[in-house]
Amino acid sequence: MSQLTGITDAGGPSRGAVRQAVVLAGGCGSRLRPLTQTLPKTMVEVHGMSILRHQLDWFAESGVEQVVVSAGHLAQVIDDYLASHCLPLRATVVTEERPLGRGGGLKLAAAALDRPDEPWLAVYGDIWTRFPLTGMFAHHRHHAALATVALPRPWLPRGTVDCDERGQVTTLASHVPPPLRVNGGVYVFDPRIVELLPDEGDHEQTTLPRLIRARQLMGYRVDDPWRAINTPRDLDDLEQELAGH
């Protein structure tokens, strides 16, 4: 991995919407079995559509024109879906010949983007959310950092509990947003981030800490609904919530 040199001027010329994106979908989704025995995790359906299709529609609403899906487990299922459906943007698949980790998967897919000199969006393939991406794009351009990460509040399906110093429960609350925020698995990257991604391994353990030390990682607060779909319980909870709207 190259050294973090000359990154204080990470801002380039102001552009409109980010026009290209990567979906990271190389994992096996073992915690979602048996659904992922025949489907990649990103193809599991939420409210009648795959997670991936929800993401593609979300991207298109904000001006994204090209998507590259970095796939591994059952990659052909994704490829077949993209080839056989009318989509709101252009989408293709790159396949990991062996597991590359999240950072390696991002780097592989980024090499297939049409505009290597423009910023790009990256999203984990198990994320469901619909917050307006245009605000995140503007935040990224304004601060001119190498990377911006969405920071949602995690969903607590069982609510929160407060107690006093003796352990006596004082309040029970249902679905109260917790004060902490988490890495939402949604990024905007400056094009130069590619040289800082590992060929194999996890960018959260390699690239992101280096960006933090160099003060080149910005956070974008998200208060809209956000879900990471890791288990059947996550899927059921989201289905029930969407059915109520």
Secondary structure, 3 states (H helix, E strand, C coil): CCCCCCCCCCCCCCCCCCCEEEEEECCCCHHHCCHHHCCCHHHCEECCEEHHHHHHHHHHHCCCCEEEEEECCCHHHHHHHHHHCCCCCEEEEEECCCCCHHHHHHHHHHCCCCCCCCCEEEEECCEEECCCHHHHHHHHHHHCCCEEEEEECCCCCCCEEEECCCCCEEEEECCCCCCCCCCCCEEEECHHHHHHCCCCCCCCCCHHHHHHHCCCEEEEEECCCEEECCCHHHHHHHHHHHHCC
